[in-house]
Structures are given as C-alpha cells and as structure tokens.
C-alpha cells in the first residue's frame, strides 16, 4: 500500500538544512526522506509516551482494584464454607 506524498514548502534555519544534507548524504536518501524519517520517529516517540502515560494510569487503577479485592477477599471466601 503506497502512501500518497504531498508537496510542502517549509523554511528551516540554515544549520538544520546543513544537518539534513549531511544525513541525506550519509544515508544516500533525499532531504525529503530525511525530514520524513525524523517526523516519523518523533510521531512514534509521541505515541510511545502517550501509551506509557495510559499504562501508568491503568496501573494505578489496577492497584486500586486489587487492594479493594484483597480487602473483600476474607468476607467473600468466608461465605464459601
């Protein structure tokens, strides 16, 4: 499945263009590809951070639930006898 490329005109500080050109030369890709790869990496890092935050919230909720269940366990288990 091909992803549609859209032309975009941007302005960058000269030092970033220099770095982009160096990376493009090292990797033998275009400037556009370097910028695309950097944005993809940033997007993945952002998603990972959001997922980590979500997991931390869920961990707190799971711990809260486990504590409540632990407190209720003797009452529930005593009814089994």
C-alpha distances in whole Angstrom, upper triangle without the diagonal:
4,7,10,13,16,19,22,25,27,30,31,34,35,35,31,30,32,31,27,28,30,27,25,27,27,24,23,21,21,23,20,18,21,21,17,18,21,20,17,20,22,20,20,23,24,22,24,27,27,26,29,31,30,31,35,35,35,37,40,39,39,42,44,43,44,48,48,48,50,53,53,52,56,57,54,55,59,59,58,61
4,6,9,13,16,18,22,24,27,28,31,32,32,28,27,29,28,24,25,27,24,22,25,25,22,21,18,18,20,16,15,18,18,15,16,19,18,16,19,21,19,19,23,24,22,24,27,27,27,30,32,31,32,35,36,36,38,41,41,41,44,46,45,46,49,50,50,52,55,55,55,59,59,57,58,62,61,60,64
4,6,10,13,15,19,20,24,25,28,29,29,26,25,27,26,22,24,26,23,21,24,24,21,21,17,17,18,14,13,16,16,12,14,17,15,13,17,18,16,17,21,21,20,22,25,25,25,28,29,29,31,33,34,34,36,39,39,39,42,44,44,45,48,49,49,51,53,53,54,57,58,56,57,61,61,60,63
4,6,10,13,16,18,22,23,27,28,29,25,24,27,26,22,24,26,24,21,24,26,22,22,18,17,17,14,14,17,16,13,15,18,16,15,19,20,18,19,23,22,22,25,27,26,27,30,31,31,33,36,36,36,39,41,41,42,45,46,46,48,50,51,51,53,56,56,56,60,61,59,60,64,63,63,66
4,7,9,13,15,19,20,23,24,25,22,21,23,23,19,20,23,21,18,21,23,20,19,16,14,14,10,11,14,13,10,13,16,14,14,17,18,17,19,22,22,22,25,27,27,28,30,32,32,34,36,37,37,40,42,42,43,46,47,47,49,51,52,53,55,57,57,58,62,62,60,62,65,65,65,68
4,6,10,13,16,18,22,23,25,21,20,23,23,19,21,24,22,19,23,25,22,21,18,15,14,11,13,15,13,11,15,17,14,15,19,19,18,20,23,22,23,26,27,27,29,31,32,32,35,37,37,38,41,42,43,44,46,48,48,50,52,53,54,56,58,58,59,63,63,61,63,67,66,66,70
4,7,10,13,16,19,20,22,19,17,21,21,17,18,22,21,18,21,24,22,21,17,14,13,10,12,15,13,12,16,17,15,17,20,20,19,22,24,24,25,28,29,29,31,33,34,35,37,39,39,41,43,45,45,46,49,50,51,52,55,56,56,58,60,61,62,65,66,64,66,69,69,69,73
4,6,10,12,16,18,20,17,15,19,19,16,18,21,20,18,21,23,22,21,18,14,12,10,13,14,11,11,15,15,14,16,19,18,18,21,23,22,24,27,27,27,30,32,32,33,36,37,38,39,42,43,44,45,47,49,49,51,53,54,55,57,59,60,61,65,65,64,65,69,69,69,72
4,7,10,14,15,17,15,13,17,18,15,17,20,20,18,21,24,23,22,19,15,12,11,14,15,12,13,17,17,15,18,20,20,20,23,25,24,26,29,29,29,32,34,34,35,38,39,40,41,43,45,46,47,49,50,52,53,55,56,57,59,61,62,63,67,67,66,68,71,71,71,75
4,7,10,12,14,12,11,15,16,13,15,18,18,17,20,22,22,22,19,15,12,11,14,14,11,13,16,15,14,17,19,18,19,22,23,22,24,27,27,28,30,32,32,34,36,37,38,40,42,43,44,46,47,49,50,52,53,55,56,58,59,61,62,65,66,65,66,70,70,70,73
4,7,9,12,10,9,13,14,13,15,18,18,18,20,22,22,22,20,17,13,13,16,15,12,15,18,16,15,19,20,19,20,24,24,23,26,28,28,29,32,33,33,35,37,38,39,41,43,44,45,47,49,50,51,53,54,56,57,59,60,62,63,66,67,66,68,71,72,72,75
4,6,8,6,7,10,11,10,12,15,15,16,18,20,20,21,19,16,12,13,15,14,11,14,16,14,14,18,19,17,19,22,22,22,25,27,26,28,31,31,32,34,36,37,38,40,41,42,44,46,47,48,50,52,53,55,56,57,59,61,62,65,66,65,67,70,71,71,74
4,6,6,7,9,10,11,13,15,16,17,19,20,21,22,20,18,14,16,18,15,14,17,18,16,17,20,20,19,21,24,23,24,27,28,28,29,32,33,33,35,37,38,39,41,43,43,45,47,48,50,51,53,54,56,57,58,60,62,63,66,67,67,68,71,72,72,75
4,5,5,6,9,10,11,12,14,15,16,18,20,20,19,17,13,16,18,15,14,18,19,17,18,22,22,21,24,26,25,26,29,30,30,32,35,35,36,38,40,40,42,44,45,46,48,50,51,52,54,55,57,59,60,61,63,65,65,69,70,69,71,74,75,75,78
4,5,5,6,9,10,11,12,14,15,17,18,19,19,17,14,16,18,15,14,18,18,16,18,21,20,19,23,25,24,25,28,29,28,31,33,33,34,37,38,38,40,42,43,44,46,48,49,50,52,53,55,57,58,59,61,63,63,67,68,67,68,72,73,73,76
4,5,5,6,8,10,10,12,14,15,16,17,16,14,11,13,14,11,10,14,14,12,14,17,17,16,19,21,20,21,24,25,25,27,30,30,31,33,35,35,37,39,40,42,44,45,46,48,50,50,52,54,55,56,58,60,61,64,65,64,66,69,70,70,73
4,5,5,6,9,10,10,12,14,15,16,14,12,8,11,13,11,10,14,15,13,15,18,18,18,21,23,23,24,26,28,28,30,32,33,34,36,38,38,40,42,43,44,46,48,49,50,52,53,55,57,58,59,61,63,63,67,68,67,68,71,72,72,75
4,5,5,6,9,10,11,12,14,15,14,13,10,13,15,12,12,16,16,15,17,20,20,20,23,24,24,25,28,29,29,32,34,34,35,38,39,40,42,44,44,46,48,49,50,52,54,54,56,58,59,60,62,64,65,68,69,68,69,73,74,74,77
4,5,5,6,8,10,11,12,14,13,12,10,13,13,10,11,14,14,12,15,17,16,17,20,21,21,23,25,26,26,29,31,31,32,35,36,36,39,40,41,43,45,46,47,49,50,51,53,55,56,57,59,61,61,64,66,65,66,69,70,70,73
4,5,5,6,9,10,10,12,10,9,6,9,10,6,7,11,11,10,13,15,15,15,18,20,20,21,24,25,25,28,29,30,32,34,35,36,38,40,40,42,44,45,46,48,50,51,52,54,55,56,59,60,61,64,65,64,65,69,70,69,72
4,5,5,6,9,10,10,9,8,6,10,11,8,10,13,13,13,16,18,18,19,22,23,23,25,27,28,29,31,33,34,35,37,38,39,42,43,44,46,48,48,50,52,53,54,56,58,59,60,62,64,64,67,69,68,69,72,73,72,75
4,5,5,6,9,10,10,10,9,13,13,10,12,15,14,14,17,19,18,19,22,23,23,25,28,28,29,32,33,33,35,37,38,39,41,43,43,45,47,48,49,51,53,53,55,57,58,59,61,63,63,67,68,67,68,71,72,72,75
4,5,5,6,8,8,9,8,11,10,7,10,12,11,11,14,15,15,16,19,20,20,22,24,25,26,28,30,30,32,34,35,36,38,40,40,42,44,45,46,48,50,50,52,54,55,56,58,60,60,63,65,64,64,68,69,68,71
4,6,5,5,5,6,6,9,8,6,9,11,11,12,15,16,16,18,20,21,22,24,26,26,28,30,31,32,34,36,36,38,40,41,42,44,46,46,48,50,51,52,54,56,57,58,60,62,62,65,67,65,66,69,70,70,73
4,6,5,7,8,9,12,11,10,13,15,14,15,18,19,19,21,24,24,25,27,29,29,31,33,34,35,37,39,39,41,43,44,45,47,49,49,51,53,54,55,57,59,59,60,63,64,64,68,69,68,69,72,73,72,75
4,6,8,10,11,14,12,10,14,16,14,15,18,19,18,20,23,23,23,26,28,28,29,32,33,33,35,37,38,39,41,42,43,45,47,47,49,51,52,52,55,57,57,58,61,62,62,65,67,66,66,70,71,70,73
4,6,9,10,12,10,9,12,13,11,13,16,16,16,19,21,20,21,24,25,25,27,30,30,31,34,35,36,37,40,40,41,43,45,45,47,49,50,50,53,55,55,56,59,60,60,63,65,64,64,68,68,68,71
4,7,10,12,10,10,13,14,13,15,18,18,18,21,23,23,24,27,28,28,30,33,33,34,37,38,39,40,43,43,44,47,48,48,50,52,53,54,56,58,58,59,62,63,63,66,68,66,67,71,71,70,73
4,7,8,6,7,10,11,10,13,15,15,16,19,20,21,22,24,26,26,28,30,31,32,35,36,37,39,41,41,42,45,46,47,48,51,51,52,54,56,57,58,60,62,61,65,66,65,66,69,70,69,72
4,5,5,6,9,10,11,13,14,15,17,19,20,21,23,24,26,27,29,30,32,33,35,36,37,39,41,42,43,45,47,47,49,51,52,53,55,57,57,59,61,62,63,66,67,66,67,70,71,70,73
4,5,5,6,8,10,11,12,14,15,17,18,20,21,23,24,26,27,29,30,32,33,35,36,38,39,41,42,44,45,46,48,50,51,52,54,56,56,58,60,61,62,65,67,65,66,70,70,70,73
4,5,5,6,9,10,11,12,14,15,16,18,20,21,22,24,26,27,28,30,32,33,34,36,38,39,40,42,43,44,46,48,49,50,52,54,54,56,58,59,60,63,65,63,64,68,68,68,71
4,5,5,6,9,10,10,12,14,15,16,18,20,21,22,24,26,27,28,30,31,32,34,36,37,38,41,42,42,44,46,47,48,50,52,52,54,56,58,58,61,63,61,62,65,66,65,69
4,5,5,6,9,10,11,12,14,15,17,18,20,21,23,24,26,27,29,30,31,33,35,36,37,39,41,41,43,45,46,47,49,51,52,53,55,57,57,60,62,60,61,65,65,65,68
4,5,5,6,9,10,11,12,14,15,16,18,20,21,23,24,26,27,29,30,32,33,35,36,38,39,40,42,44,45,46,48,50,50,52,54,55,56,59,61,59,60,64,64,64,67
4,5,5,6,9,10,10,12,14,15,16,18,20,21,22,24,26,27,28,30,32,33,34,36,37,38,40,42,43,44,46,48,48,50,52,53,54,57,59,57,58,62,62,62,65
4,5,5,6,9,10,10,12,14,15,16,18,20,21,22,24,26,27,29,30,31,32,35,36,37,39,41,42,42,45,46,47,48,51,52,52,56,57,55,56,60,60,60,63
4,5,5,6,9,10,11,12,14,15,16,18,20,21,23,24,26,27,29,30,31,33,35,36,37,39,40,41,43,45,46,47,50,51,51,55,56,55,56,59,60,60,63
4,5,5,6,9,10,10,12,14,15,16,18,20,21,23,24,26,27,29,30,32,33,34,36,38,39,40,42,44,44,46,48,49,50,53,55,53,55,58,58,58,62
4,5,5,6,9,10,11,12,14,15,16,18,20,21,22,24,26,27,28,30,32,32,34,36,37,38,40,42,42,44,46,47,48,51,53,51,52,56,56,56,59
4,5,5,6,9,10,10,12,14,15,16,18,20,21,22,24,26,27,29,30,31,33,35,36,37,39,41,41,42,45,46,46,50,51,50,51,54,55,55,58
4,5,5,6,9,10,10,12,14,15,17,18,20,21,23,24,26,27,29,30,31,33,35,36,38,39,40,41,44,45,46,49,50,49,50,54,54,54,58
4,5,5,6,9,10,11,12,14,15,17,18,20,21,23,24,26,27,28,30,32,33,34,36,38,38,40,42,43,44,48,49,47,49,52,52,52,56
4,5,5,6,9,10,10,12,14,15,16,18,20,21,22,24,26,26,28,30,31,32,34,36,36,38,40,41,42,45,47,45,46,50,50,50,53
4,5,5,6,9,10,10,12,14,15,16,19,20,21,23,24,25,27,29,30,31,33,35,36,37,39,40,41,44,46,44,46,49,50,50,53
4,5,5,6,9,10,11,12,14,15,17,18,20,22,23,24,26,27,29,30,32,34,35,36,38,39,40,44,45,44,45,48,49,49,52
4,5,5,6,9,10,11,12,14,15,16,18,20,21,22,24,26,27,28,30,32,32,34,36,37,38,41,42,41,42,46,46,46,49
4,5,5,6,9,10,10,12,14,15,16,18,20,20,22,24,25,26,28,30,31,32,34,36,36,40,41,40,41,44,45,45,48
4,5,5,6,9,10,11,13,14,15,17,19,20,21,23,24,25,27,29,30,31,33,35,36,39,40,39,40,44,45,45,48
4,5,5,6,9,10,11,12,14,16,17,18,20,21,23,24,26,27,28,30,32,33,34,38,39,37,39,42,43,43,46
4,5,5,6,9,10,10,12,14,15,16,18,20,21,22,24,26,26,28,30,31,32,35,36,35,36,40,40,40,44
4,5,5,6,9,10,10,12,14,15,16,18,20,21,22,24,25,26,29,30,31,34,35,34,36,39,40,40,43
4,5,5,6,9,10,11,13,14,15,17,19,20,21,23,24,26,27,29,30,33,34,34,35,38,39,40,43
4,5,5,6,9,10,11,12,14,15,16,18,20,21,22,24,26,27,28,32,32,31,33,36,37,37,40
4,5,5,6,9,10,10,12,14,15,16,18,20,20,22,24,25,26,29,30,29,31,34,35,35,38
4,5,5,6,9,10,11,12,14,15,17,19,20,21,23,24,25,29,30,29,31,34,35,35,38
4,5,5,6,9,10,11,12,14,16,17,18,20,21,23,24,28,28,28,30,32,33,34,37
4,5,5,6,8,10,10,12,14,15,16,18,20,21,22,25,26,25,27,30,31,31,34
4,5,5,6,9,10,10,12,14,15,16,18,20,20,24,25,24,26,29,30,30,33
4,5,5,6,9,10,11,12,14,15,17,19,20,23,24,24,25,28,29,30,33
4,5,5,6,9,10,11,12,14,15,17,18,21,22,21,23,26,27,28,31
4,5,5,6,9,10,10,12,14,15,16,19,20,20,21,24,25,25,28
4,5,5,6,9,10,10,12,14,15,18,19,19,20,23,25,25,28
4,5,5,6,9,10,11,13,14,17,18,18,20,22,24,25,27
4,5,5,6,8,10,11,12,15,16,15,17,20,21,22,25
4,5,5,6,9,10,10,14,15,14,16,18,20,20,23
4,5,5,6,9,10,12,14,14,16,18,20,21,23
4,5,5,6,9,11,12,12,14,16,17,19,22
4,5,5,6,9,10,10,11,14,15,16,19
4,5,5,8,10,10,11,13,15,16,18
4,6,7,8,10,11,13,15,16,18
4,6,5,6,9,10,11,13,16
4,5,5,6,8,10,11,13
4,6,5,6,9,10,11
4,6,5,7,9,11
4,6,6,7,10
4,5,5,8
4,5,6
4,6
4
